[in-house]
Amino acid sequence: INIMTTDDLGDVADAVPIAHQLVATHSNLAAVFGNPGQEAFETSKIFNAAHVVEFSVAGFNQLNHVYLPYFYRTFPPDSAESTAWAASIVDTVKHPKVAIIMDATQDTSSSVPPLVTGIKRGGGKVVLNLTVQPDLPSYASVIQRIQAAKPNVLAWTLSDDQSAATFSSQLQQFGLLKLPQR
């Protein structure tokens, strides 16, 4: 068994040619592991047509209604994860007033509708639902909007480490890390 690694940089434009190259140059390709993001939707079709088993961590809902016999998820879809996230919030905080902060990526945007629905069904209220751009030098204006909404729970996901670090640091500066965070 030979193990090969490739890096598509999380970009569909890079992933598709790599997938075609792997299939074309390796007649005994047995399995593919990874493909966490949007590129999985496109590359899974290539691997499936070549009868190559793919194990993916992709969770976005676009894959929920696609049948590919050689494609397997190793994580639940975003919708299931968001439903569980909402249940956790309404089970641990009495009368939750939730501020939801997500970045503008495909992976996080598919998480919001089931999260909002779950919070409302559980008796909670969404007081702020905000989509932000990643890689901002400051999230101070976002944090001021959070403060104005007066949540008692903060549900947030920023998909890249630098944005998350900046946001988290500024939450601490503004005294909002004391809010329950999910």
C-alpha positions in Angstrom: 0.0 0.0 0.0 1.3 3.4 -1.0 -0.1 6.5 0.7 -0.1 9.7 -1.3 -1.0 13.2 -0.2 -2.3 16.1 -2.2 -3.4 19.6 -1.3 -6.2 21.3 -3.2 -6.0 24.4 -0.9 -9.7 24.1 -0.2 -10.4 25.4 -3.7 -12.7 23.6 -6.2 -10.6 25.0 -9.1 -7.6 23.2 -7.7 -9.4 20.1 -6.5 -11.0 19.0 -9.7 -7.8 18.8 -11.8 -6.1 17.0 -8.9 -8.9 14.5 -8.7 -8.8 13.9 -12.5 -5.0 13.4 -12.3 -5.2 10.9 -9.4 -7.8 8.8 -11.3 -5.9 9.0 -14.6 -2.5 8.2 -13.3 -3.3 5.6 -10.6 -5.2 2.7 -12.0 -5.2 0.9 -8.6 -6.4 3.9 -6.5 -8.3 2.4 -3.6 -9.6 5.2 -1.4 -9.5 8.9 -0.9 -9.7 10.5 2.6 -10.4 14.1 3.4 -12.2 16.7 1.2 -13.7 18.8 4.0 -15.3 21.6 2.0 -17.2 22.6 -1.1 -14.6 20.8 -3.3 -16.0 17.4 -2.0 -19.2 18.0 -4.0 -17.3 18.2 -7.3 -14.5 15.7 -6.6 -16.8 13.0 -5.2 -18.5 12.7 -8.6 -15.1 12.1 -10.2 -14.0 9.5 -7.7 -17.4 7.8 -7.8 -17.4 7.5 -11.6 -14.0 5.8 -11.2 -15.3 3.4 -8.5 -12.9 4.9 -5.9 -14.2 4.9 -2.3 -14.1 8.3 -0.7 -14.3 9.1 3.0 -15.1 12.7 3.5 -15.5 15.1 6.5 -17.7 17.4 4.3 -20.8 18.3 6.2 -22.6 20.9 4.1 -26.2 20.1 3.3 -25.7 20.1 -0.5 -24.5 16.5 -0.1 -27.7 15.4 1.8 -29.6 14.6 -1.3 -26.9 13.2 -3.6 -26.6 9.4 -3.9 -23.0 8.3 -4.7 -22.4 4.6 -3.8 -18.7 5.1 -3.2 -19.0 8.3 -1.1 -19.1 8.1 2.7 -19.3 10.9 5.3 -17.3 10.4 8.5 -19.1 13.4 10.1 -22.8 14.2 10.3 -24.3 16.7 7.9 -24.2 20.4 9.0 -28.0 20.3 9.5 -27.8 17.5 12.0 -24.9 19.1 13.8 -26.8 22.4 14.0 -29.9 20.7 15.3 -27.8 19.2 18.1 -26.1 22.6 18.7 -29.5 24.2 19.2 -30.6 21.4 21.5 -27.5 22.0 23.6 -28.3 25.7 23.9 -31.9 25.3 24.9 -31.1 22.5 27.3 -28.4 24.4 29.2 -29.7 28.0 29.2 -33.1 28.9 30.6 -34.9 31.2 28.1 -31.9 31.6 25.7 -31.5 34.8 23.8 -29.0 33.8 21.2 -26.6 35.9 19.1 -25.5 33.8 16.1 -22.3 35.0 14.3 -21.1 33.0 11.3 -18.6 33.8 8.6 -19.6 34.0 4.9 -18.5 30.6 3.8 -20.5 27.7 2.3 -19.5 25.5 5.2 -21.0 27.8 7.9 -23.9 29.2 5.9 -25.6 25.8 5.7 -25.5 25.6 9.5 -27.6 28.7 10.2 -31.2 27.7 9.2 -31.4 24.5 11.3 -29.7 26.3 14.2 -32.3 29.1 14.1 -35.2 26.6 13.8 -33.9 24.5 16.6 -33.5 27.4 19.0 -37.0 28.7 18.2 -38.6 25.2 18.6 -36.9 24.9 22.0 -38.4 28.1 23.3 -35.4 30.3 22.7 -35.1 33.5 20.7 -32.5 34.6 18.2 -31.7 38.2 19.0 -29.0 38.6 16.4 -28.2 36.5 13.3 -25.1 38.0 11.6 -22.9 36.9 8.8 -19.4 38.4 8.8 -16.5 38.4 6.4 -13.5 36.4 7.5 -10.0 37.9 7.9 -11.1 41.3 9.1 -8.5 43.2 11.1 -11.1 44.0 13.7 -14.5 42.7 14.7 -15.3 45.7 17.0 -18.4 46.8 15.1 -19.7 43.2 15.2 -19.1 43.0 18.9 -20.9 46.3 19.4 -23.9 44.8 17.6 -23.8 41.8 19.8 -23.7 44.0 22.9 -26.7 46.0 21.6 -28.7 42.8 21.1 -28.2 41.8 24.7 -27.9 38.0 24.2 -27.4 35.5 27.0 -25.8 33.0 24.7 -23.3 33.5 21.9 -23.2 30.9 19.1 -20.3 31.6 16.7 -18.1 30.0 14.1 -15.4 31.6 12.1 -13.9 29.0 9.8 -10.2 30.1 9.8 -7.9 30.2 12.8 -6.8 33.9 12.3 -10.4 35.2 12.2 -11.4 33.1 15.2 -8.4 34.3 17.2 -9.0 38.0 16.4 -12.8 37.6 17.2 -12.1 35.7 20.4 -9.5 38.2 21.6 -11.9 41.1 21.0 -14.7 39.3 22.7 -12.4 39.1 25.8 -11.5 42.8 25.5 -15.2 43.8 25.4 -16.0 41.4 28.4 -18.2 39.1 26.4 -16.4 35.8 27.0 -18.5 35.5 30.2 -21.5 34.6 28.0 -22.1 30.9 27.5 -20.6 30.1 24.1 -21.6 27.1 22.0 
